[in-house]
Amino acid sequence: MINIRQISVKCGNCNTYQTLSGYARREEWNVYTYECENDVCDPAVTRTLIEVPVELDEFARRDPGWRGGGHG
């Protein structure tokens, strides 16, 4: 099992940790989007996508109604 909340994503541009900002389902994959929360990085350039197979995604199973975000 993979729990996306136990994974840290660090930006190669600004060297800070990125924040989970989005979620989408694509066929047999759950896709999590991470972005920097600063004025240094352009999200279009430094955005990170992590694809997790649905059958291994512990976080999505625990909270199937979650749709990503949470910043307001």
NORFEN-V149256 format. One record per residue. RES is the residue in one letter. PSI is psi as a letter, one per 30 degrees, with the letter a starting at -180 (none if undefined). OMEGA is omega in radians with two decimals (NA if undefined). D_LAST is the distance of its C-alpha to the last C-alpha in whole Angstrom. Layout:
RES/PSI/OMEGA/D_LAST, RES/PSI/OMEGA/D_LAST
This chain:
M/k/3.11/30, I/k/3.06/27, N/j/-3.05/24, I/f/3.13/21, R/f/3.12/20, Q/g/-3.12/23, I/k/3.05/23, S/k/3.13/22, V/j/-3.11/22, K/k/-3.12/23, C/k/3.10/23, G/f/-3.14/27, N/e/-3.05/26, C/f/3.08/25, N/g/3.02/25, T/l/3.13/22, Y/k/3.12/20, Q/l/-3.11/18, T/k/3.06/14, L/j/-3.03/14, S/f/-3.11/11, G/l/-3.11/13, Y/k/3.06/15, A/l/3.05/18, R/k/3.11/21, R/j/-3.13/24, E/c/-3.08/28, E/g/-3.09/29, W/k/2.91/26, N/k/-3.06/22, V/k/3.14/21, Y/k/-3.13/18, T/k/3.09/17, Y/k/3.11/16, E/l/3.04/16, C/k/3.07/17, E/i/3.12/14, N/l/3.13/17, D/g/-3.11/19, V/e/-3.00/22, C/k/3.01/21, D/j/-3.11/20, P/e/3.13/18, A/f/-3.11/21, V/e/-3.00/23, T/g/3.13/22, R/k/3.13/19, T/k/3.06/21, L/k/3.08/21, I/k/-3.14/23, E/k/-3.12/24, V/k/3.08/25, P/k/-3.09/28, V/e/-3.06/27, E/f/3.13/30, L/f/-3.00/29, D/j/-3.13/25, E/e/-3.10/25, F/e/-3.13/21, A/e/3.10/21, R/e/-3.11/23, R/e/-3.09/22, D/i/-3.02/19, P/f/-3.14/20, G/f/-3.09/17, W/k/-3.11/14, R/g/3.11/13, G/l/3.11/11, G/b/-3.10/8, G/g/-3.13/6, H/h/3.10/4, G/none/NA/0
